[in-house]
Every structure is written in structure tokens, then in C-alpha cells.
Amino acid sequence: MIRPEEIKMSTEETGKWGMVIDQDICTGCQACVAACAMENNITFVGEKDSGYGRSMHWIRIERFWEGEYPEVKMTPNQPMLCQQCGSATCEPVCPAFATVHSQAEQLNLQVYNRCVGTRYCANNCPYQVRSFNWRDYKRPEPLSNQFNPDVTVRRRGVMEKCTFCIQRIHKAQDTAKSEGREVVDGEFTTACAQACPASAITFGRVDDPESLVSQLARAHGHGVKHLEELGTLPNVTYFKGG
Amino acid sequence: MIKRLFDWLKQPLGLIAVGIALLTLFSLAAYGINYTQQAPAQPVQFPHTTHVGFGIQCLYCHPGAAKGPAAGIPTEAKCWGCHNQIAKTETSLLLAPLKQSVESRTPLEWVPVAQVPDFVQFNHRAHIAAGQNCENCHGDMSKLTVAENPQVFNMGFCLACHKKVAGENHELLVKLTDCGTCHY
């Protein structure tokens, strides 16, 4: 058993895109969950398969019980999504190199056409944020027209997870390049951050000290990165009790 | 049981049967490969050679290539913009579907030829902006009538060019060979 203090932490800041989530203002309304499903063509698995634990979400709202009965309290709402780790545990276990680290965007990628569905990555993810396509779920007629053309429609037997809306990153970069400028902070955001009515989620460049995410992280001061002791170098910071 | 089968196959009739089976398999495979390499049937036998021959730029009919991900296929309204001033349009048998489409206000259902799989996110704009010409991928359209692919758009084809363009520029090479640049 390795104790957390024995783990050599990589102090190298590798992140590019990051997120801050303020749990104090999150109301748990699940708008981010819905927006994410719409943006990223996530299928609706239905009641039966959900019962088998095959529900598919790239972001979910977690709550835990706190304290002993009868003094039981709920922890604050905790939106949990892929932390886009700088040193991800999902990556080295993939036998097909389908989950690889993007050197250009510093994100964890899932290459759907490489994935053979071994599900090692999901079993090795300490955040449990990966979801597997157990079936090809049919969409009833009008819903089949609402696929986002910028995102691959995944098929059965493929693992998938949050991409930090990489299609929006590419679109913003493409627009900026066509106008001959750099991407401006706040020019675009992820679907979950855009949908959040309480603005609890903020997305941006963590390697830019002037970006809104960096400023928020500095202003709050007590940001928590989940399971940081595992050495995964997550790029999502949580605020609680500020 | 197996031995009896082999014995039967070794006699002349058996050898002929094996030969026929192999020939059938081979011809089916040849037919299948040939079938997948053919350009799809189009509503109009559109002569690219004539249009390019007149000096019409690719971007006149496919303007999306310079602006966004998809080059786009022109609507019959765009065709009609020129063709309603051309006397031959009224009489030509080749152009009858276009005339009918405009008169009945039903769009021509062109079949896209140059396609990549759903898991590939291709953006025309970036390629045109990087100085690539249409014919680098789509071949010389001045020699083609109905559009067909000069080569298979597989990952080797894309990456060979990406690596060549990046050259010694390490930062560009990282970007152009990153999985997330095309697959997401």
C-alpha cells in the first residue's frame, strides 16, 4: 500500500485547458448534464439498461451522505466530469492506444475508431467518468435529426468520455485563425458551462494567468483538485465553502 | 469422414469443383472491389471538364471550401443563374433534369463523392487557408466528367501530406499529427 505522501508528485504544470467549478453556487439543476448530452450526441440508454448501470453521461451531479444516522446531511452538489488529467491513469492501460494524450491541446483523447472496447480505461479511471456504448440505441424519428454534425456518432462497443468540447475548441481556433488573431479568453466555452444558469462552471486556459479560470482560482484560494494525491494532475478545480 | 472428402476432391471431378469454387470466389471479390471503386450515379451527368474548361473557378460553385468545413454542392438556383441565359439549356437532353428541377422547384439530389467516415472531422477552410489547392486531393477536374475520387481518402493519405507540410516545424508537426485534430 502506497501512502499518499510517498507518491512523487509531478510539479510540472502541463495543463492547457481547464475548468473551475464552484460547488457553493451549483444548484444541482442538471442543465449541464442535458446540455452535454445534446452537444455531444450522447445516447439515451433507457430505463432498463440504466438499471444495469449502463447509463451514459459525460458529466453527472454527485452527492454523498455525510454523518451518521439520524444526523445525515448531503454534501454539496458536485458536477463530476473527466478531469482531463495531465498524467491520466486511463491512458497507459489501453492496449489499442485509443485513449491517448493530445500533445497539442493537452487533453485526454478518446479515438473512437481505434477503440476496441476492452473497457480497461473505465476500470482504471479513479473518477469513474467514462461510459461505454453497450448497444446501438435507436433514436425515435424527430430526435434523429438533432445530432451535432461536429461530433462523431459513436457506435456500439466504443468507450467515450468528456472531451472538454474539443469541437468548440477547434471551431474557436479556426475562427480566430481565419480572422488572423489568437483565441480570446471567454470567446467560447463548453456546453456545460454555457448552459449553467448559476455560472458555477467556468472554462478557459489554465496556462494563461490572465484568463478567468486562473483569476477565479487565485481569488478563491481554496480550490480542490479531486484525488490529487493519486498524482493524476487533474485540470478541474473545485471550490467549496468559500 | 474427412479422409473420404479429400479422396473425393482428388479425383478429376473434385478438382474441377475446387477450381469452380475458387474462380467464383475470385470473381465475386473482383466484382465487389470494382463496385466499391465506382463513382455513384448522379441525377445529371455533370461535365466538370466543360465547366473547368470555361475557366470557372472551383470556389464559384463550391464556395463553402473557403469559408467553412464543407465545400458544399451548388443548388439548382446557382446552376440556373448561368444556364437560363444559355439557349442550349432548352434543348439539351443532358440538361433536362436541371430544367425540370427548376420548373418543378424540387432540388437536384446530388450524391456526394468525396467523403470521409463519420469519425473524421474534416475542415476545408483550414486546408485552403494553408495554401492547398483543390486538385491536391480531388484530382484534375478539367479531365473529369462526373466527379470521381482520384484516390482513397484514408489516414495514410492525410498524414503523408500533414507530415510533408509540417517538415522540420516541430510545433506544427505535433498539431498536424495529433489524433484530436481530426478525430473527436
Interface residues (C-beta under 8 A of the other chain):
Chain A: V100 S102 Q103 A104 E105 L107 L109 V111 Y112 N113 D150 V151 T152 V153 T163 I166 Q167 H170 D174 K177 S178
Chain B: P69 P117 D118 F119 Q121 N123 R125 A126 A129 V174 K175 D178 C179 G180 T181 H183 Y184
